[in-house]
């Protein structure tokens, strides 16, 4: 759930660096989609040994990806 967003962020960064407008838009939209799907998947994950820190960290990162991808619009 996190890896797809992570990789998509790298693709978006490369597109921005290369000033490829079409690739930026495509990767931005895909990153938004993957981040939203990650949130949905994360809801079903149970805490490990009653510790929620890993789940919370994943949630924060997915929110950051979603926010970043929407700001690039």
CHARMM-style PDB file with segment names, atoms N, HN, CA, C and O in Angstrom:
ATOM      1  N   UNK     1       0.811  -1.197   0.000  1.00  0.00      PROA
ATOM      2  CA  UNK     1       0.000   0.000   0.000  1.00  0.00      PROA
ATOM      3  C   UNK     1       0.855   1.262   0.000  1.00  0.00      PROA
ATOM      4  O   UNK     1       0.443   2.288  -0.541  1.00  0.00      PROA
ATOM      5  N   UNK     2       2.015   1.198   0.588  1.00  0.00      PROA
ATOM      6  HN  UNK     2       2.349   0.364   1.028  1.00  0.00      PROA
ATOM      7  CA  UNK     2       2.888   2.360   0.645  1.00  0.00      PROA
ATOM      8  C   UNK     2       3.859   2.398  -0.536  1.00  0.00      PROA
ATOM      9  O   UNK     2       4.170   3.474  -1.047  1.00  0.00      PROA
ATOM     10  N   UNK     3       4.333   1.249  -0.966  1.00  0.00      PROA
ATOM     11  HN  UNK     3       4.081   0.374  -0.550  1.00  0.00      PROA
ATOM     12  CA  UNK     3       5.376   1.189  -1.992  1.00  0.00      PROA
ATOM     13  C   UNK     3       4.936   1.831  -3.303  1.00  0.00      PROA
ATOM     14  O   UNK     3       5.720   2.538  -3.937  1.00  0.00      PROA
ATOM     15  N   UNK     4       3.694   1.594  -3.717  1.00  0.00      PROA
ATOM     16  HN  UNK     4       3.057   1.019  -3.203  1.00  0.00      PROA
ATOM     17  CA  UNK     4       3.216   2.182  -4.971  1.00  0.00      PROA
ATOM     18  C   UNK     4       3.280   3.710  -4.910  1.00  0.00      PROA
ATOM     19  O   UNK     4       3.705   4.359  -5.866  1.00  0.00      PROA
ATOM     20  N   UNK     5       2.861   4.268  -3.795  1.00  0.00      PROA
ATOM     21  HN  UNK     5       2.516   3.741  -3.018  1.00  0.00      PROA
ATOM     22  CA  UNK     5       2.898   5.726  -3.639  1.00  0.00      PROA
ATOM     23  C   UNK     5       4.333   6.232  -3.636  1.00  0.00      PROA
ATOM     24  O   UNK     5       4.638   7.259  -4.241  1.00  0.00      PROA
ATOM     25  N   UNK     6       5.205   5.512  -2.957  1.00  0.00      PROA
ATOM     26  HN  UNK     6       4.957   4.677  -2.465  1.00  0.00      PROA
ATOM     27  CA  UNK     6       6.618   5.878  -2.883  1.00  0.00      PROA
ATOM     28  C   UNK     6       7.241   5.926  -4.281  1.00  0.00      PROA
ATOM     29  O   UNK     6       7.905   6.899  -4.637  1.00  0.00      PROA
ATOM     30  N   UNK     7       7.022   4.873  -5.064  1.00  0.00      PROA
ATOM     31  HN  UNK     7       6.482   4.083  -4.774  1.00  0.00      PROA
ATOM     32  CA  UNK     7       7.570   4.823  -6.419  1.00  0.00      PROA
ATOM     33  C   UNK     7       6.950   5.898  -7.311  1.00  0.00      PROA
ATOM     34  O   UNK     7       7.642   6.522  -8.115  1.00  0.00      PROA
ATOM     35  N   UNK     8       5.654   6.106  -7.166  1.00  0.00      PROA
ATOM     36  HN  UNK     8       5.091   5.599  -6.513  1.00  0.00      PROA
ATOM     37  CA  UNK     8       4.977   7.105  -7.993  1.00  0.00      PROA
ATOM     38  C   UNK     8       5.505   8.495  -7.684  1.00  0.00      PROA
ATOM     39  O   UNK     8       5.620   9.326  -8.585  1.00  0.00      PROA
ATOM     40  N   UNK     9       5.829   8.758  -6.424  1.00  0.00      PROA
ATOM     41  HN  UNK     9       5.736   8.083  -5.692  1.00  0.00      PROA
ATOM     42  CA  UNK     9       6.422  10.040  -6.052  1.00  0.00      PROA
ATOM     43  C   UNK     9       7.766  10.223  -6.752  1.00  0.00      PROA
ATOM     44  O   UNK     9       8.089  11.324  -7.199  1.00  0.00      PROA
ATOM     45  N   UNK    10       8.545   9.157  -6.847  1.00  0.00      PROA
ATOM     46  HN  UNK    10       8.282   8.263  -6.484  1.00  0.00      PROA
ATOM     47  CA  UNK    10       9.832   9.235  -7.549  1.00  0.00      PROA
ATOM     48  C   UNK    10       9.616   9.539  -9.031  1.00  0.00      PROA
ATOM     49  O   UNK    10      10.345  10.343  -9.611  1.00  0.00      PROA
ATOM     50  N   UNK    11       8.627   8.907  -9.639  1.00  0.00      PROA
ATOM     51  HN  UNK    11       8.035   8.254  -9.167  1.00  0.00      PROA
ATOM     52  CA  UNK    11       8.326   9.175 -11.047  1.00  0.00      PROA
ATOM     53  C   UNK    11       7.875  10.623 -11.239  1.00  0.00      PROA
ATOM     54  O   UNK    11       8.259  11.275 -12.210  1.00  0.00      PROA
ATOM     55  N   UNK    12       7.068  11.116 -10.320  1.00  0.00      PROA
ATOM     56  HN  UNK    12       6.756  10.586  -9.531  1.00  0.00      PROA
ATOM     57  CA  UNK    12       6.604  12.501 -10.396  1.00  0.00      PROA
ATOM     58  C   UNK    12       7.777  13.460 -10.257  1.00  0.00      PROA
ATOM     59  O   UNK    12       7.870  14.441 -10.995  1.00  0.00      PROA
ATOM     60  N   UNK    13       8.666  13.186  -9.324  1.00  0.00      PROA
ATOM     61  HN  UNK    13       8.590  12.390  -8.724  1.00  0.00      PROA
ATOM     62  CA  UNK    13       9.845  14.040  -9.141  1.00  0.00      PROA
ATOM     63  C   UNK    13      10.705  14.073 -10.392  1.00  0.00      PROA
ATOM     64  O   UNK    13      11.198  15.132 -10.779  1.00  0.00      PROA
ATOM     65  N   UNK    14      10.889  12.925 -11.029  1.00  0.00      PROA
ATOM     66  HN  UNK    14      10.489  12.064 -10.715  1.00  0.00      PROA
ATOM     67  CA  UNK    14      11.666  12.871 -12.275  1.00  0.00      PROA
ATOM     68  C   UNK    14      10.991  13.679 -13.376  1.00  0.00      PROA
ATOM     69  O   UNK    14      11.658  14.391 -14.127  1.00  0.00      PROA
ATOM     70  N   UNK    15       9.676  13.570 -13.471  1.00  0.00      PROA
ATOM     71  HN  UNK    15       9.134  12.992 -12.861  1.00  0.00      PROA
ATOM     72  CA  UNK    15       8.941  14.308 -14.504  1.00  0.00      PROA
ATOM     73  C   UNK    15       9.065  15.814 -14.279  1.00  0.00      PROA
ATOM     74  O   UNK    15       9.206  16.580 -15.233  1.00  0.00      PROA
ATOM     75  N   UNK    16       9.014  16.229 -13.031  1.00  0.00      PROA
ATOM     76  HN  UNK    16       8.900  15.607 -12.256  1.00  0.00      PROA
ATOM     77  CA  UNK    16       9.166  17.653 -12.710  1.00  0.00      PROA
ATOM     78  C   UNK    16      10.574  18.113 -13.062  1.00  0.00      PROA
ATOM     79  O   UNK    16      10.764  19.175 -13.655  1.00  0.00      PROA
ATOM     80  N   UNK    17      11.557  17.300 -12.689  1.00  0.00      PROA
ATOM     81  HN  UNK    17      11.403  16.437 -12.207  1.00  0.00      PROA
ATOM     82  CA  UNK    17      12.953  17.630 -12.975  1.00  0.00      PROA
ATOM     83  C   UNK    17      13.194  17.743 -14.478  1.00  0.00      PROA
ATOM     84  O   UNK    17      13.950  18.606 -14.925  1.00  0.00      PROA
ATOM     85  N   UNK    18      12.556  16.878 -15.252  1.00  0.00      PROA
ATOM     86  HN  UNK    18      11.942  16.177 -14.888  1.00  0.00      PROA
ATOM     87  CA  UNK    18      12.720  16.875 -16.709  1.00  0.00      PROA
ATOM     88  C   UNK    18      11.789  17.850 -17.426  1.00  0.00      PROA
ATOM     89  O   UNK    18      11.832  17.973 -18.650  1.00  0.00      PROA
ATOM     90  N   UNK    19      10.953  18.538 -16.661  1.00  0.00      PROA
ATOM     91  HN  UNK    19      10.918  18.438 -15.667  1.00  0.00      PROA
ATOM     92  CA  UNK    19      10.005  19.528 -17.187  1.00  0.00      PROA
ATOM     93  C   UNK    19       9.094  18.939 -18.263  1.00  0.00      PROA
ATOM     94  O   UNK    19       8.799  19.579 -19.273  1.00  0.00      PROA
ATOM     95  N   UNK    20       8.660  17.709 -18.021  1.00  0.00      PROA
ATOM     96  HN  UNK    20       8.899  17.190 -17.201  1.00  0.00      PROA
ATOM     97  CA  UNK    20       7.751  17.002 -18.931  1.00  0.00      PROA
ATOM     98  C   UNK    20       6.324  17.180 -18.409  1.00  0.00      PROA
ATOM     99  O   UNK    20       5.880  16.448 -17.524  1.00  0.00      PROA
ATOM    100  N   UNK    21       5.624  18.146 -18.959  1.00  0.00      PROA
ATOM    101  HN  UNK    21       5.984  18.741 -19.677  1.00  0.00      PROA
ATOM    102  CA  UNK    21       4.310  18.532 -18.461  1.00  0.00      PROA
ATOM    103  C   UNK    21       3.315  17.367 -18.506  1.00  0.00      PROA
ATOM    104  O   UNK    21       2.564  17.159 -17.553  1.00  0.00      PROA
ATOM    105  N   UNK    22       3.307  16.619 -19.592  1.00  0.00      PROA
ATOM    106  HN  UNK    22       3.917  16.789 -20.366  1.00  0.00      PROA
ATOM    107  CA  UNK    22       2.374  15.495 -19.701  1.00  0.00      PROA
ATOM    108  C   UNK    22       2.663  14.428 -18.652  1.00  0.00      PROA
ATOM    109  O   UNK    22       1.740  13.903 -18.029  1.00  0.00      PROA
ATOM    110  N   UNK    23       3.926  14.107 -18.455  1.00  0.00      PROA
ATOM    111  HN  UNK    23       4.676  14.532 -18.961  1.00  0.00      PROA
ATOM    112  CA  UNK    23       4.301  13.105 -17.450  1.00  0.00      PROA
ATOM    113  C   UNK    23       4.004  13.603 -16.043  1.00  0.00      PROA
ATOM    114  O   UNK    23       3.605  12.819 -15.182  1.00  0.00      PROA
ATOM    115  N   UNK    24       4.193  14.890 -15.800  1.00  0.00      PROA
ATOM    116  HN  UNK    24       4.518  15.527 -16.499  1.00  0.00      PROA
ATOM    117  CA  UNK    24       3.878  15.455 -14.485  1.00  0.00      PROA
ATOM    118  C   UNK    24       2.405  15.250 -14.179  1.00  0.00      PROA
ATOM    119  O   UNK    24       2.054  14.782 -13.096  1.00  0.00      PROA
ATOM    120  N   UNK    25       1.556  15.591 -15.110  1.00  0.00      PROA
ATOM    121  HN  UNK    25       1.841  15.971 -15.990  1.00  0.00      PROA
ATOM    122  CA  UNK    25       0.110  15.465 -14.880  1.00  0.00      PROA
ATOM    123  C   UNK    25      -0.294  14.014 -14.684  1.00  0.00      PROA
ATOM    124  O   UNK    25      -1.067  13.706 -13.777  1.00  0.00      PROA
ATOM    125  N   UNK    26       0.208  13.133 -15.507  1.00  0.00      PROA
ATOM    126  HN  UNK    26       0.836  13.383 -16.243  1.00  0.00      PROA
ATOM    127  CA  UNK    26      -0.133  11.719 -15.392  1.00  0.00      PROA
ATOM    128  C   UNK    26       0.342  11.154 -14.052  1.00  0.00      PROA
ATOM    129  O   UNK    26      -0.416  10.469 -13.365  1.00  0.00      PROA
ATOM    130  N   UNK    27       1.572  11.432 -13.684  1.00  0.00      PROA
ATOM    131  HN  UNK    27       2.188  11.988 -14.242  1.00  0.00      PROA
ATOM    132  CA  UNK    27       2.114  10.908 -12.429  1.00  0.00      PROA
ATOM    133  C   UNK    27       1.470  11.550 -11.213  1.00  0.00      PROA
ATOM    134  O   UNK    27       1.319  10.900 -10.178  1.00  0.00      PROA
ATOM    135  N   UNK    28       1.091  12.802 -11.321  1.00  0.00      PROA
ATOM    136  HN  UNK    28       1.213  13.329 -12.162  1.00  0.00      PROA
ATOM    137  CA  UNK    28       0.410  13.484 -10.224  1.00  0.00      PROA
ATOM    138  C   UNK    28      -0.929  12.828  -9.943  1.00  0.00      PROA
ATOM    139  O   UNK    28      -1.268  12.553  -8.792  1.00  0.00      PROA
ATOM    140  N   UNK    29      -1.689  12.580 -11.008  1.00  0.00      PROA
ATOM    141  HN  UNK    29      -1.413  12.804 -11.942  1.00  0.00      PROA
ATOM    142  CA  UNK    29      -2.993  11.942 -10.840  1.00  0.00      PROA
ATOM    143  C   UNK    29      -2.863  10.529 -10.284  1.00  0.00      PROA
ATOM    144  O   UNK    29      -3.653  10.115  -9.435  1.00  0.00      PROA
ATOM    145  N   UNK    30      -1.876   9.799 -10.759  1.00  0.00      PROA
ATOM    146  HN  UNK    30      -1.234  10.136 -11.448  1.00  0.00      PROA
ATOM    147  CA  UNK    30      -1.665   8.433 -10.285  1.00  0.00      PROA
ATOM    148  C   UNK    30      -1.226   8.435  -8.828  1.00  0.00      PROA
ATOM    149  O   UNK    30      -1.656   7.575  -8.059  1.00  0.00      PROA
ATOM    150  N   UNK    31      -0.387   9.372  -8.434  1.00  0.00      PROA
ATOM    151  HN  UNK    31      -0.037  10.070  -9.058  1.00  0.00      PROA
ATOM    152  CA  UNK    31       0.041   9.460  -7.040  1.00  0.00      PROA
ATOM    153  C   UNK    31      -1.148   9.752  -6.130  1.00  0.00      PROA
ATOM    154  O   UNK    31      -1.264   9.162  -5.056  1.00  0.00      PROA
ATOM    155  N   UNK    32      -2.017  10.641  -6.540  1.00  0.00      PROA
ATOM    156  HN  UNK    32      -1.924  11.121  -7.413  1.00  0.00      PROA
ATOM    157  CA  UNK    32      -3.218  10.928  -5.757  1.00  0.00      PROA
ATOM    158  C   UNK    32      -4.059   9.668  -5.592  1.00  0.00      PROA
ATOM    159  O   UNK    32      -4.530   9.368  -4.495  1.00  0.00      PROA
ATOM    160  N   UNK    33      -4.244   8.937  -6.676  1.00  0.00      PROA
ATOM    161  HN  UNK    33      -3.861   9.181  -7.567  1.00  0.00      PROA
ATOM    162  CA  UNK    33      -5.035   7.703  -6.646  1.00  0.00      PROA
ATOM    163  C   UNK    33      -4.398   6.669  -5.718  1.00  0.00      PROA
ATOM    164  O   UNK    33      -5.085   6.076  -4.886  1.00  0.00      PROA
ATOM    165  N   UNK    34      -3.100   6.452  -5.856  1.00  0.00      PROA
ATOM    166  HN  UNK    34      -2.543   6.934  -6.532  1.00  0.00      PROA
ATOM    167  CA  UNK    34      -2.418   5.458  -5.018  1.00  0.00      PROA
ATOM    168  C   UNK    34      -2.456   5.840  -3.542  1.00  0.00      PROA
ATOM    169  O   UNK    34      -2.619   4.973  -2.684  1.00  0.00      PROA
ATOM    170  N   UNK    35      -2.310   7.118  -3.241  1.00  0.00      PROA
ATOM    171  HN  UNK    35      -2.177   7.823  -3.938  1.00  0.00      PROA
ATOM    172  CA  UNK    35      -2.357   7.562  -1.843  1.00  0.00      PROA
ATOM    173  C   UNK    35      -3.745   7.310  -1.250  1.00  0.00      PROA
ATOM    174  O   UNK    35      -3.864   6.873  -0.105  1.00  0.00      PROA
ATOM    175  N   UNK    36      -4.777   7.583  -2.020  1.00  0.00      PROA
ATOM    176  HN  UNK    36      -4.680   7.937  -2.950  1.00  0.00      PROA
ATOM    177  CA  UNK    36      -6.144   7.337  -1.539  1.00  0.00      PROA
ATOM    178  C   UNK    36      -6.394   5.846  -1.343  1.00  0.00      PROA
ATOM    179  O   UNK    36      -7.012   5.443  -0.358  1.00  0.00      PROA
ATOM    180  N   UNK    37      -5.917   5.027  -2.278  1.00  0.00      PROA
ATOM    181  HN  UNK    37      -5.415   5.354  -3.078  1.00  0.00      PROA
ATOM    182  CA  UNK    37      -6.067   3.578  -2.135  1.00  0.00      PROA
ATOM    183  C   UNK    37      -5.282   3.068  -0.929  1.00  0.00      PROA
ATOM    184  O   UNK    37      -5.733   2.163  -0.227  1.00  0.00      PROA
ATOM    185  N   UNK    38      -4.122   3.642  -0.695  1.00  0.00      PROA
ATOM    186  HN  UNK    38      -3.755   4.377  -1.266  1.00  0.00      PROA
ATOM    187  CA  UNK    38      -3.322   3.266   0.469  1.00  0.00      PROA
ATOM    188  C   UNK    38      -4.036   3.554   1.764  1.00  0.00      PROA
ATOM    189  O   UNK    38      -3.978   2.758   2.701  1.00  0.00      PROA
ATOM    190  N   UNK    39      -4.719   4.706   1.828  1.00  0.00      PROA
ATOM    191  HN  UNK    39      -4.766   5.353   1.067  1.00  0.00      PROA
ATOM    192  CA  UNK    39      -5.509   5.036   3.020  1.00  0.00      PROA
ATOM    193  C   UNK    39      -6.595   3.995   3.255  1.00  0.00      PROA
ATOM    194  O   UNK    39      -6.805   3.552   4.384  1.00  0.00      PROA
ATOM    195  N   UNK    40      -7.270   3.613   2.205  1.00  0.00      PROA
ATOM    196  HN  UNK    40      -7.099   3.972   1.288  1.00  0.00      PROA
ATOM    197  CA  UNK    40      -8.338   2.621   2.323  1.00  0.00      PROA
ATOM    198  C   UNK    40      -7.771   1.279   2.803  1.00  0.00      PROA
ATOM    199  O   UNK    40      -8.360   0.627   3.664  1.00  0.00      PROA
ATOM    200  N   UNK    41      -6.640   0.877   2.250  1.00  0.00      PROA
ATOM    201  HN  UNK    41      -6.161   1.407   1.550  1.00  0.00      PROA
ATOM    202  CA  UNK    41      -6.012  -0.381   2.662  1.00  0.00      PROA
ATOM    203  C   UNK    41      -5.522  -0.313   4.104  1.00  0.00      PROA
ATOM    204  O   UNK    41      -5.620  -1.294   4.842  1.00  0.00      PROA
ATOM    205  N   UNK    42      -5.000   0.833   4.502  1.00  0.00      PROA
ATOM    206  HN  UNK    42      -4.920   1.629   3.903  1.00  0.00      PROA
ATOM    207  CA  UNK    42      -4.436   0.998   5.838  1.00  0.00      PROA
ATOM    208  C   UNK    42      -5.501   0.875   6.925  1.00  0.00      PROA
ATOM    209  O   UNK    42      -5.209   0.443   8.040  1.00  0.00      PROA
ATOM    210  N   UNK    43      -6.715   1.250   6.603  1.00  0.00      PROA
ATOM    211  HN  UNK    43      -6.952   1.601   5.697  1.00  0.00      PROA
ATOM    212  CA  UNK    43      -7.796   1.144   7.596  1.00  0.00      PROA
ATOM    213  C   UNK    43      -7.998  -0.294   8.060  1.00  0.00      PROA
ATOM    214  O   UNK    43      -8.384  -0.527   9.205  1.00  0.00      PROA
ATOM    215  N   UNK    44      -7.741  -1.251   7.188  1.00  0.00      PROA
ATOM    216  HN  UNK    44      -7.428  -1.062   6.258  1.00  0.00      PROA
ATOM    217  CA  UNK    44      -7.942  -2.645   7.521  1.00  0.00      PROA
ATOM    218  C   UNK    44      -6.778  -3.300   8.242  1.00  0.00      PROA
ATOM    219  O   UNK    44      -6.874  -4.461   8.640  1.00  0.00      PROA
ATOM    220  N   UNK    45      -5.678  -2.574   8.417  1.00  0.00      PROA
ATOM    221  HN  UNK    45      -5.601  -1.631   8.093  1.00  0.00      PROA
ATOM    222  CA  UNK    45      -4.493  -3.132   9.057  1.00  0.00      PROA
ATOM    223  C   UNK    45      -4.608  -2.978  10.569  1.00  0.00      PROA
ATOM    224  O   UNK    45      -4.931  -1.905  11.078  1.00  0.00      PROA
ATOM    225  N   UNK    46      -4.337  -4.071  11.271  1.00  0.00      PROA
ATOM    226  HN  UNK    46      -4.074  -4.942  10.857  1.00  0.00      PROA
ATOM    227  CA  UNK    46      -4.364  -4.034  12.733  1.00  0.00      PROA
ATOM    228  C   UNK    46      -3.010  -3.570  13.246  1.00  0.00      PROA
ATOM    229  O   UNK    46      -1.984  -3.740  12.586  1.00  0.00      PROA
ATOM    230  N   UNK    47      -3.028  -2.983  14.434  1.00  0.00      PROA
ATOM    231  HN  UNK    47      -3.860  -2.845  14.970  1.00  0.00      PROA
ATOM    232  CA  UNK    47      -1.782  -2.573  15.070  1.00  0.00      PROA
ATOM    233  C   UNK    47      -0.980  -3.811  15.461  1.00  0.00      PROA
ATOM    234  O   UNK    47      -1.556  -4.840  15.814  1.00  0.00      PROA
ATOM    235  N   UNK    48       0.328  -3.715  15.399  1.00  0.00      PROA
ATOM    236  HN  UNK    48       0.796  -2.879  15.112  1.00  0.00      PROA
ATOM    237  CA  UNK    48       1.197  -4.820  15.773  1.00  0.00      PROA
ATOM    238  C   UNK    48       1.531  -4.687  17.252  1.00  0.00      PROA
ATOM    239  O   UNK    48       2.085  -3.674  17.680  1.00  0.00      PROA
ATOM    240  N   UNK    49       1.196  -5.704  18.029  1.00  0.00      PROA
ATOM    241  HN  UNK    49       0.746  -6.527  17.682  1.00  0.00      PROA
ATOM    242  CA  UNK    49       1.458  -5.710  19.479  1.00  0.00      PROA
ATOM    243  C   UNK    49       0.922  -4.458  20.165  1.00  0.00      PROA
ATOM    244  O   UNK    49       1.553  -3.899  21.063  1.00  0.00      PROA
ATOM    245  N   UNK    50      -0.248  -4.037  19.724  1.00  0.00      PROA
ATOM    246  HN  UNK    50      -0.760  -4.491  18.995  1.00  0.00      PROA
ATOM    247  CA  UNK    50      -0.922  -2.862  20.304  1.00  0.00      PROA
ATOM    248  C   UNK    50      -0.145  -1.557  20.094  1.00  0.00      PROA
ATOM    249  O   UNK    50      -0.415  -0.564  20.770  1.00  0.00      PROA
ATOM    250  N   UNK    51       0.802  -1.551  19.176  1.00  0.00      PROA
ATOM    251  HN  UNK    51       1.021  -2.357  18.627  1.00  0.00      PROA
ATOM    252  CA  UNK    51       1.579  -0.346  18.881  1.00  0.00      PROA
ATOM    253  C   UNK    51       1.101   0.204  17.543  1.00  0.00      PROA
ATOM    254  O   UNK    51       1.148  -0.481  16.521  1.00  0.00      PROA
ATOM    255  N   UNK    52       0.647   1.431  17.567  1.00  0.00      PROA
ATOM    256  HN  UNK    52       0.609   1.987  18.397  1.00  0.00      PROA
ATOM    257  CA  UNK    52       0.068   2.034  16.369  1.00  0.00      PROA
ATOM    258  C   UNK    52       1.051   2.943  15.632  1.00  0.00      PROA
ATOM    259  O   UNK    52       0.681   3.547  14.625  1.00  0.00      PROA
ATOM    260  N   UNK    53       2.283   3.053  16.105  1.00  0.00      PROA
ATOM    261  HN  UNK    53       2.583   2.563  16.923  1.00  0.00      PROA
ATOM    262  CA  UNK    53       3.207   4.043  15.529  1.00  0.00      PROA
ATOM    263  C   UNK    53       3.509   3.791  14.051  1.00  0.00      PROA
ATOM    264  O   UNK    53       3.577   4.741  13.271  1.00  0.00      PROA
ATOM    265  N   UNK    54       3.689   2.534  13.654  1.00  0.00      PROA
ATOM    266  HN  UNK    54       3.633   1.763  14.288  1.00  0.00      PROA
ATOM    267  CA  UNK    54       3.978   2.253  12.245  1.00  0.00      PROA
ATOM    268  C   UNK    54       2.775   2.589  11.363  1.00  0.00      PROA
ATOM    269  O   UNK    54       2.925   3.154  10.280  1.00  0.00      PROA
ATOM    270  N   UNK    55       1.605   2.241  11.832  1.00  0.00      PROA
ATOM    271  HN  UNK    55       1.483   1.782  12.712  1.00  0.00      PROA
ATOM    272  CA  UNK    55       0.385   2.551  11.086  1.00  0.00      PROA
ATOM    273  C   UNK    55       0.193   4.066  10.980  1.00  0.00      PROA
ATOM    274  O   UNK    55      -0.186   4.575   9.925  1.00  0.00      PROA
ATOM    275  N   UNK    56       0.453   4.778  12.069  1.00  0.00      PROA
ATOM    276  HN  UNK    56       0.760   4.364  12.926  1.00  0.00      PROA
ATOM    277  CA  UNK    56       0.328   6.239  12.058  1.00  0.00      PROA
ATOM    278  C   UNK    56       1.351   6.879  11.118  1.00  0.00      PROA
ATOM    279  O   UNK    56       1.035   7.838  10.413  1.00  0.00      PROA
ATOM    280  N   UNK    57       2.569   6.351  11.111  1.00  0.00      PROA
ATOM    281  HN  UNK    57       2.825   5.572  11.684  1.00  0.00      PROA
ATOM    282  CA  UNK    57       3.605   6.885  10.224  1.00  0.00      PROA
ATOM    283  C   UNK    57       3.212   6.680   8.762  1.00  0.00      PROA
ATOM    284  O   UNK    57       3.389   7.576   7.937  1.00  0.00      PROA
ATOM    285  N   UNK    58       2.686   5.515   8.448  1.00  0.00      PROA
ATOM    286  HN  UNK    58       2.543   4.786   9.118  1.00  0.00      PROA
ATOM    287  CA  UNK    58       2.227   5.251   7.084  1.00  0.00      PROA
ATOM    288  C   UNK    58       1.107   6.177   6.684  1.00  0.00      PROA
ATOM    289  O   UNK    58       1.074   6.676   5.559  1.00  0.00      PROA
ATOM    290  N   UNK    59       0.186   6.408   7.603  1.00  0.00      PROA
ATOM    291  HN  UNK    59       0.212   6.003   8.517  1.00  0.00      PROA
ATOM    292  CA  UNK    59      -0.936   7.304   7.340  1.00  0.00      PROA
ATOM    293  C   UNK    59      -0.447   8.729   7.071  1.00  0.00      PROA
ATOM    294  O   UNK    59      -0.929   9.393   6.154  1.00  0.00      PROA
ATOM    295  N   UNK    60       0.501   9.187   7.867  1.00  0.00      PROA
ATOM    296  HN  UNK    60       0.892   8.647   8.612  1.00  0.00      PROA
ATOM    297  CA  UNK    60       1.037  10.543   7.675  1.00  0.00      PROA
ATOM    298  C   UNK    60       1.734  10.677   6.318  1.00  0.00      PROA
ATOM    299  O   UNK    60       1.590  11.688   5.632  1.00  0.00      PROA
ATOM    300  N   UNK    61       2.488   9.646   5.944  1.00  0.00      PROA
ATOM    301  HN  UNK    61       2.605   8.824   6.501  1.00  0.00      PROA
ATOM    302  CA  UNK    61       3.201   9.705   4.665  1.00  0.00      PROA
ATOM    303  C   UNK    61       2.226   9.685   3.502  1.00  0.00      PROA
ATOM    304  O   UNK    61       2.404  10.427   2.536  1.00  0.00      PROA
ATOM    305  N   UNK    62       1.205   8.854   3.578  1.00  0.00      PROA
ATOM    306  HN  UNK    62       1.060   8.251   4.363  1.00  0.00      PROA
ATOM    307  CA  UNK    62       0.214   8.805   2.505  1.00  0.00      PROA
ATOM    308  C   UNK    62      -0.535  10.131   2.401  1.00  0.00      PROA
ATOM    309  O   UNK    62      -0.844  10.587   1.300  1.00  0.00      PROA
ATOM    310  N   UNK    63      -0.826  10.747   3.537  1.00  0.00      PROA
ATOM    311  HN  UNK    63      -0.575  10.377   4.431  1.00  0.00      PROA
ATOM    312  CA  UNK    63      -1.471  12.072   3.517  1.00  0.00      PROA
ATOM    313  C   UNK    63      -0.549  13.111   2.876  1.00  0.00      PROA
ATOM    314  O   UNK    63      -1.000  13.973   2.123  1.00  0.00      PROA
ATOM    315  N   UNK    64       0.737  13.019   3.182  1.00  0.00      PROA
ATOM    316  HN  UNK    64       1.104  12.319   3.795  1.00  0.00      PROA
ATOM    317  CA  UNK    64       1.702  13.956   2.601  1.00  0.00      PROA
ATOM    318  C   UNK    64       1.774  13.781   1.089  1.00  0.00      PROA
ATOM    319  O   UNK    64       1.804  14.767   0.352  1.00  0.00      PROA
ATOM    320  N   UNK    65       1.802  12.533   0.621  1.00  0.00      PROA
ATOM    321  HN  UNK    65       1.778  11.732   1.220  1.00  0.00      PROA
ATOM    322  CA  UNK    65       1.817  12.282  -0.820  1.00  0.00      PROA
ATOM    323  C   UNK    65       0.560  12.840  -1.485  1.00  0.00      PROA
ATOM    324  O   UNK    65       0.626  13.465  -2.544  1.00  0.00      PROA
ATOM    325  N   UNK    66      -0.576  12.605  -0.850  1.00  0.00      PROA
ATOM    326  HN  UNK    66      -0.630  12.097   0.009  1.00  0.00      PROA
ATOM    327  CA  UNK    66      -1.838  13.088  -1.425  1.00  0.00      PROA
ATOM    328  C   UNK    66      -1.853  14.622  -1.485  1.00  0.00      PROA
ATOM    329  O   UNK    66      -2.250  15.209  -2.491  1.00  0.00      PROA
ATOM    330  N   UNK    67      -1.421  15.247  -0.410  1.00  0.00      PROA
ATOM    331  HN  UNK    67      -1.099  14.769   0.408  1.00  0.00      PROA
ATOM    332  CA  UNK    67      -1.381  16.711  -0.375  1.00  0.00      PROA
ATOM    333  C   UNK    67      -0.407  17.263  -1.411  1.00  0.00      PROA
ATOM    334  O   UNK    67      -0.722  18.219  -2.120  1.00  0.00      PROA
ATOM    335  N   UNK    68       0.766  16.664  -1.496  1.00  0.00      PROA
ATOM    336  HN  UNK    68       1.022  15.888  -0.920  1.00  0.00      PROA
ATOM    337  CA  UNK    68       1.780  17.095  -2.462  1.00  0.00      PROA
ATOM    338  C   UNK    68       1.283  16.969  -3.893  1.00  0.00      PROA
ATOM    339  O   UNK    68       1.476  17.869  -4.710  1.00  0.00      PROA
ATOM    340  N   UNK    69       0.645  15.850  -4.186  1.00  0.00      PROA
ATOM    341  HN  UNK    69       0.488  15.119  -3.522  1.00  0.00      PROA
ATOM    342  CA  UNK    69       0.191  15.625  -5.566  1.00  0.00      PROA
ATOM    343  C   UNK    69      -0.939  16.588  -5.941  1.00  0.00      PROA
ATOM    344  O   UNK    69      -1.082  16.938  -7.112  1.00  0.00      PROA
ATOM    345  N   UNK    70      -1.720  17.007  -4.992  1.00  0.00      PROA
ATOM    346  HN  UNK    70      -1.604  16.722  -4.041  1.00  0.00      PROA
ATOM    347  CA  UNK    70      -2.800  17.932  -5.286  1.00  0.00      PROA
ATOM    348  C   UNK    70      -2.287  19.360  -5.414  1.00  0.00      PROA
ATOM    349  O   UNK    70      -2.884  20.162  -6.133  1.00  0.00      PROA
ATOM    350  N   UNK    71      -1.206  19.693  -4.740  1.00  0.00      PROA
ATOM    351  HN  UNK    71      -0.721  19.042  -4.156  1.00  0.00      PROA
ATOM    352  CA  UNK    71      -0.618  21.031  -4.842  1.00  0.00      PROA
ATOM    353  C   UNK    71       0.074  21.260  -6.175  1.00  0.00      PROA
ATOM    354  O   UNK    71       0.231  22.400  -6.613  1.00  0.00      PROA
ATOM    355  N   UNK    72       0.487  20.170  -6.820  1.00  0.00      PROA
ATOM    356  HN  UNK    72       0.359  19.245  -6.464  1.00  0.00      PROA
ATOM    357  CA  UNK    72       1.184  20.283  -8.102  1.00  0.00      PROA
ATOM    358  C   UNK    72       0.230  20.618  -9.238  1.00  0.00      PROA
ATOM    359  O   UNK    72       0.675  20.919 -10.346  1.00  0.00      PROA
ATOM    360  N   UNK    73      -1.073  20.571  -8.982  1.00  0.00      PROA
ATOM    361  HN  UNK    73      -1.434  20.327  -8.082  1.00  0.00      PROA
ATOM    362  CA  UNK    73      -2.069  20.816 -10.034  1.00  0.00      PROA
ATOM    363  C   UNK    73      -2.002  22.238 -10.540  1.00  0.00      PROA
ATOM    364  OT1 UNK    73      -2.770  22.615 -11.426  1.00  0.00      PROA
TER     365      UNK     73
END
